Amino acid sequence: MNQTELATERPRILVVDDSRIVRATVKKHLAAGFDVVEEVDGEAGWAKLSEDDSIQVLMSDLSMPRLDGFGLLSRVRKSADPRIRQTPVIIISGEEDPDTKQQAVERGANDFVTKSTDRAEMVARVSAAVKLAKTARELRSAEAHQAKTTTTDVQTGAATEHMLHIEGHKALAHAARYHGEATLLLFEIDDFDSLRADIGEAVANRLIGLVVQMVSGRLRKEETLARLGEQRFGVVLYADAGGSRVYAERLRETIAAAKVNYGGKTLRITASVAIASAVLDQTTGFDALLALAQSRLETARAQGGDRVESPPAPERAAPAAIDVETALAWLAEGRTAELKPHLPALLERLKPLLALAQQA
């Protein structure tokens, strides 16, 4: 094994600071045990963190051009990507300012080093952050494996995506066998990343649990609620598109009406909802149904959320034409409801006679 291969196995640390001297000092302290990469400002640091999934720890100055340390920290903690959001962040502080440290902690900083921190202390703090990063990665890996192989989400008690596929295929097969209908409903808590950044990970997880309880209580025994992501869920419904639309609207209204208090304030929570129908969407495969629902969910989110996206209503076929004599007979028999759809065509045919009558 050569020296390059050994270097790639070392934990990768991203150091973001506009001071070349500070970057050089940090790199010198960490060079023996870590693979250190450098960026000169917050924007460059954000780009590097986004593209390089081998980075385990971010060390950032607070005062930088383009994007300062607080801005970078905020982006990290609000990221939709769990890898980025859970990256340990060590602030490189130039001063022992308690207010600045408190603000950094509130925004999600894990630790601090000063620009005068000695080598032993810096190595110890970075090593602790690397252990935290490894634990988070192992947990994400376990959760991903769980979603593919198990049937129950440990955190919420809802079904997993794996189970949703099983129940979805079963529902479609049942609908085809008995000439019934089955639909898939997806919903997602709107702006969840920002909400989590405001209330914290622990409270956000409790909020997800509350949503699962509200939705589960409205399902029939044969229907399945599954968790597809941190804030995204799916429901297999044994219902036609019309019934699913009613259910979806009630679900959206229930979530919007929920009273959730935090820090003396009432949080406003809304959800985007999407429906896919095997009948209206003319598909017999669950994977295709899921893809359609996901596309509609993205549309609902892009339009501001708190809305339901459903399949387009089928076009009604034009009624077969009837002649005037038949129309008069139906009118005499009191069959006005059947006659009304034909009136536009009948009146169009009678226009020449009506025009002639006006000339007489």
C-alpha positions in Angstrom: 0.0 0.0 0.0 1.5 3.3 -1.1 1.5 6.7 0.7 -1.4 8.1 -1.4 -3.6 5.2 -0.5 -2.8 5.7 3.2 -3.6 9.4 2.9 -7.1 8.7 1.5 -8.0 6.6 4.5 -7.4 9.4 6.9 -10.4 11.4 8.0 -10.9 14.4 5.6 -11.3 17.8 7.3 -12.5 20.9 5.5 -10.9 24.1 6.8 -12.6 27.3 5.7 -10.9 30.6 6.6 -9.9 33.7 4.6 -6.6 33.8 6.4 -3.8 31.9 4.7 -1.8 31.9 8.0 -4.7 30.4 10.0 -5.3 27.7 7.4 -1.6 26.8 7.4 -1.5 26.6 11.1 -4.5 24.3 11.3 -3.1 22.1 8.6 0.2 21.9 10.3 -1.5 20.8 13.6 -3.6 18.2 11.8 -1.4 17.0 9.0 -0.1 13.9 10.8 -3.5 12.3 11.3 -5.9 14.0 9.0 -6.4 14.8 5.3 -6.9 18.6 5.4 -8.5 20.4 2.4 -8.8 24.2 2.4 -11.2 26.9 1.1 -10.9 30.7 1.4 -14.6 31.7 2.1 -18.0 30.4 3.0 -19.3 30.1 -0.6 -16.3 28.1 -1.6 -16.5 26.0 1.5 -20.2 25.3 0.9 -19.5 24.2 -2.7 -16.7 21.9 -1.5 -18.8 20.3 1.2 -21.7 19.8 -1.2 -19.6 18.0 -3.8 -17.2 16.0 -1.6 -19.0 13.4 0.4 -15.8 12.2 2.0 -15.5 15.3 4.2 -16.2 14.3 7.8 -15.7 17.6 9.7 -16.0 21.2 8.8 -13.8 23.8 10.6 -14.9 27.4 9.8 -13.9 30.9 10.7 -16.8 33.3 11.4 -15.6 36.5 9.7 -15.2 35.8 6.0 -16.1 37.5 2.7 -19.0 36.4 0.4 -20.5 34.0 3.0 -19.5 34.3 6.7 -19.3 31.5 9.2 -22.8 32.0 10.5 -24.2 31.8 7.0 -22.3 28.7 6.2 -23.3 27.1 9.5 -27.0 27.9 8.7 -26.8 26.3 5.3 -25.3 23.2 6.7 -27.9 22.8 9.4 -30.8 23.5 7.0 -29.6 21.2 4.2 -32.0 18.6 3.0 -29.1 16.2 2.6 -28.6 14.3 5.9 -24.8 13.9 5.2 -24.3 17.6 5.0 -26.8 18.6 7.8 -25.2 16.2 10.3 -21.6 17.2 9.5 -19.9 18.2 12.8 -18.9 21.9 12.7 -16.0 23.3 14.7 -15.8 27.1 14.8 -12.4 28.7 14.5 -12.8 31.6 16.9 -10.5 34.6 17.1 -11.9 35.8 20.4 -13.3 34.3 23.6 -16.6 36.2 23.1 -19.4 34.4 25.1 -22.2 36.0 23.1 -20.6 35.0 19.8 -20.1 31.4 21.1 -23.7 31.2 22.3 -25.0 32.4 18.9 -22.9 29.7 17.2 -24.1 27.0 19.5 -27.7 28.0 18.9 -27.1 27.7 15.2 -25.7 24.3 15.5 -21.9 24.5 16.1 -20.5 21.4 17.8 -17.2 22.8 19.2 -14.8 25.7 19.2 -11.1 26.2 18.8 -9.2 29.5 19.0 -6.6 30.5 16.5 -4.1 30.0 19.3 -5.2 26.5 20.3 -2.2 24.2 20.6 -1.7 21.1 18.6 -2.7 18.5 21.2 -6.0 20.2 22.0 -6.9 20.8 18.4 -6.2 17.1 17.5 -8.3 16.0 20.5 -11.3 18.2 19.5 -11.1 17.2 15.8 -10.8 13.5 16.7 -13.9 13.8 18.8 -15.8 15.4 15.9 -14.6 12.6 13.6 -16.0 10.0 15.9 -19.4 11.9 15.9 -19.3 12.0 12.1 -18.6 8.3 11.9 -21.5 7.5 14.3 -23.9 9.6 12.2 -22.8 7.9 9.0 -23.2 4.4 10.5 -26.7 5.3 11.7 -27.7 6.6 8.2 -26.3 3.4 6.7 -28.3 1.3 9.1 -31.5 3.3 8.4 -31.0 2.9 4.6 -30.6 -0.8 5.1 -33.6 -1.0 7.3 -35.8 0.8 4.7 -34.9 -1.9 2.2 -35.3 -4.9 4.3 -37.6 -4.3 7.3 -41.3 -3.5 7.5 -41.5 -1.0 10.4 -39.8 2.4 11.0 -38.3 2.2 14.4 -38.7 5.9 15.2 -42.4 6.3 14.3 -43.9 2.8 14.1 -45.1 3.5 10.5 -44.3 1.1 7.7 -41.1 1.4 5.8 -40.8 2.1 2.1 -40.1 -1.7 1.6 -43.4 -2.4 3.2 -45.2 0.2 1.1 -44.0 -1.6 -2.1 -45.3 -4.9 -0.8 -48.7 -3.4 0.1 -48.9 -1.4 -3.1 -48.3 -4.4 -5.3 -50.9 -6.3 -3.2 -53.5 -3.5 -3.5 -53.0 -3.2 -7.3 -53.4 -7.0 -7.7 -56.5 -7.0 -5.6 -58.0 -4.1 -7.6 -57.3 -5.9 -10.9 -58.8 -9.2 -9.7 -62.0 -7.7 -8.4 -62.3 -4.8 -10.8 -61.9 -2.3 -8.0 -59.5 0.7 -7.6 -56.4 1.4 -5.6 -54.6 4.7 -5.3 -51.4 5.9 -3.8 -51.2 9.1 -1.8 -47.9 10.8 -0.9 -47.6 13.8 1.5 -44.7 15.8 2.9 -44.4 18.4 5.6 -43.7 21.7 4.0 -40.5 23.6 4.7 -39.4 20.9 7.2 -35.7 21.7 6.9 -36.3 25.3 8.0 -38.7 24.2 10.7 -36.2 21.7 12.0 -33.5 24.4 12.1 -35.8 26.6 14.2 -37.0 24.0 16.7 -34.1 21.5 16.8 -33.8 17.9 15.7 -35.4 16.4 18.8 -38.5 18.5 18.7 -38.8 18.0 14.9 -38.7 14.2 15.5 -41.5 14.5 18.0 -43.5 16.5 15.5 -43.1 13.8 12.9 -44.4 11.3 15.5 -47.4 13.4 16.1 -48.2 13.6 12.3 -47.9 9.8 12.1 -50.4 9.4 15.0 -52.9 11.8 13.4 -52.8 10.1 10.0 -52.8 6.5 11.3 -55.9 7.2 13.3 -57.8 7.9 10.1 -56.8 4.8 8.2 -58.8 1.6 7.7 -57.3 -1.7 8.8 -56.3 -2.8 5.3 -54.6 0.6 4.5 -50.9 1.3 5.0 -49.0 4.4 6.1 -45.3 4.3 5.3 -42.4 6.6 6.0 -40.4 7.3 2.8 -38.0 9.9 4.2 -37.6 12.2 7.1 -40.8 14.2 6.3 -42.3 12.3 3.4 -45.0 9.6 3.8 -47.0 7.3 1.5 -50.5 5.8 2.0 -52.0 2.9 -0.1 -55.7 3.5 -0.3 -58.4 1.0 -1.4 -60.4 3.8 -2.9 -61.1 5.4 -6.3 -59.6 8.8 -7.3 -62.7 10.7 -6.0 -62.6 9.1 -2.6 -58.8 9.6 -2.4 -59.2 13.2 -3.3 -61.6 13.7 -0.4 -59.3 11.9 2.0 -56.3 14.0 0.7 -58.1 17.2 1.3 -59.1 16.2 4.8 -55.5 15.1 5.6 -54.2 18.5 4.4 -56.8 20.3 6.5 -56.1 18.2 9.6 -52.4 18.9 9.4 -53.0 22.6 8.8 -55.4 22.8 11.8 -53.0 21.0 14.2 -52.1 23.1 17.3 -48.4 22.6 17.9 -46.9 24.9 20.6 -43.2 25.4 21.0 -41.3 28.1 23.0 -44.6 29.9 23.7 -45.5 30.1 20.0 -47.9 28.1 17.9 -46.2 26.5 14.9 -48.0 26.6 11.6 -47.6 23.3 9.9 -48.8 22.5 6.4 -48.4 19.6 4.0 -48.1 19.0 0.2 -50.2 16.1 -1.0 -50.2 14.1 -4.2 -52.4 11.3 -5.6 -51.7 8.7 -8.3 -54.5 6.4 -9.5 -54.0 3.1 -11.3 -57.3 3.7 -13.3 -56.9 7.4 -14.2 -53.2 7.2 -14.8 -53.7 3.9 -16.7 -50.9 2.0 -15.0 -50.8 -1.4 -13.4 -47.3 -1.2 -11.9 -46.6 0.2 -8.5 -43.2 1.6 -9.4 -44.8 3.7 -12.1 -47.6 4.8 -9.8 -45.0 5.9 -7.2 -43.0 7.8 -9.8 -46.2 9.7 -10.8 -47.1 10.5 -7.2 -43.6 11.8 -6.5 -43.7 14.0 -9.6 -47.0 15.5 -8.5 -45.7 16.0 -5.0 -42.8 18.0 -6.3 -45.3 20.1 -8.3 -47.3 20.8 -5.1 -44.1 21.8 -3.3 -43.0 24.1 -6.1 -46.3 25.9 -6.0 -46.0 26.8 -2.4 -47.3 23.7 -0.6 -50.5 23.3 1.4 -52.2 21.9 -1.7 -53.3 18.6 -3.3 -52.2 17.5 -6.7 -54.2 14.7 -8.3 -54.7 13.0 -11.7 -56.5 15.0 -14.3 -60.2 14.1 -14.5 -61.1 11.9 -17.5 -62.7 13.7 -20.5 -66.3 12.9 -20.8 -67.4 11.4 -24.1 -69.9 13.5 -26.0 -73.4 11.9 -25.9 -74.6 10.3 -29.0 -76.6 12.7 -31.2 -80.4 12.4 -31.2 -82.9 13.9 -33.6 -85.5 16.6 -32.9 -88.4 14.0 -32.9 -86.6 12.0 -30.2 -85.9 15.1 -28.2 -89.6 16.1 -28.3 -90.6 12.6 -27.2 -88.2 12.6 -24.3 -89.5 16.0 -23.2 -93.1 14.7 -23.3 -92.0 11.7 -21.2 -90.4 14.0 -18.6 -86.9 12.8 -19.4 -85.4 16.3 -19.0 -82.2 15.2 -17.2 -81.3 12.9 -20.2 -82.2 15.6 -22.6 -80.1 18.4 -21.2 -76.7 17.1 -22.4 -78.1 17.1 -26.0 -79.5 20.6 -26.0 -76.3 22.4 -27.3 -76.2 20.1 -30.4 -79.9 20.3 -31.0 -79.9 24.1 -30.8 -77.0 24.3 -33.2 -78.9 22.2 -35.7 -82.1 24.4 -35.3 -80.3 27.7 -35.8 -81.2 27.9 -39.6 -84.9 27.4 -38.7 -84.8 30.0 -35.9 -83.1 32.5 -38.2 -85.8 31.9 -40.9 -88.5 32.3 -38.3 -87.1 35.7 -37.3 -87.2 36.9 -40.9 -90.9 35.9 -41.4 
